[in-house]
Amino acid sequence: MWNLEDIGLQPLGQIRHTSAVLSLTMPEANVLISGSYDKVTRCYDLRAPESPCFSAKSHQKPVLCLQATDNFIISGSDDKTIAIWDRRANREYKKIPVS
């Protein structure tokens, strides 16, 4: 991650996944959420990007798409499910099968 306003383009931190990152969303100025081939969704506070503020393995196959609101992180996966996570409670709210 880089701050494009920084002339020297110094890295802000690293996105930590064990496989390729397939999806990203930035619901707020200092929040970045990533989904990966490793089946994990992670949320980073860009003011302290050293470790994720949220990490969840809610899928059996890669995370292909993400969306977020103030309260929820929604992920879609190749396992044909949509997972909805409550950001404040830091737990899965609901999993929806997709046919």
N, C-alpha and C positions, 0 to 999 in steps of 0.2 A: 504494500500500500504506500502510495506517495502523495504528498501534499503538492498539487500542481501550482499553487501560489508561491511555493518556496523555489527561489531561483536555482538553488543547488540541487533540487530534487532529492532531498534526503529521505530515505524510507521512514515511514511512520511505525511500521511493525510488519509482522508476517501473519498470513492466514494459515492456520495449522490444520491440515487434513493429510491423510495418508494416501489419498488418490486425487485425481483431477477435480478441480472445482468446476461444477457445471452450471451453477446459478448464483446470482448475487442480487440483493436488494438493499436499498439504503432508505429506510423509512423516516429517518431523522438525520439532522446534520452530523451528529457524532456517533451514529449507530450503523454498522454494516453487518448484514446477515449473509452467510454463505451456505450453500448446499453442495454436496460432493458425491462422487462415485463411491466413496467409502460408506455411504448410507447415513452420514451424519450431517446435522444442521447445527451451525454455530453462530452465535451473536457476539459481536465485538463492540466495545466502547472505544472509539478511536482516540479518546483522550488518555486511555490506558490500555493500548492494544496488546500488551504482552501475553495476556491470557484471556480466553473467551469469557464473557459474562453469562453465557448460556451455551450448553452443548447437549444435544439430544440425538439418540439413535432410535428413531421411531419407525424406520422403514427396513424392509428386507432386501430392497434393491436400491440403486442410486437415486438420489434426490435430483429431480429434473427442473423443478420450478419452485419459486418462493414468492410470497407476498406477506406484508406485515402491516399491522395497525398499531395503535398505541397499546392495545391489550393482547393482541394475538399474533402468532407467527403461523402461517399456513404453508405447508409444503406438499408438493405433489411428487409422486415417485413412479418409477418403472414397475413397482410391485402392484400397481393399479389401486393405490390408496391415497387419500388426502388426509394428512395429519394436521390437527389444529392444536397449537400449544398456547397455554395461558402464560404470557410473559411475566406477569406479576407473581403468580403462584409457582412458576417454574415447573409446570407439570403438563402432561398431555390432557387436553380438554375433551377431544373427540377424535376418532378415526373413522373415516368414511370410505367404504369400498366403492370403487368405480368400475362399472362393467363395460 
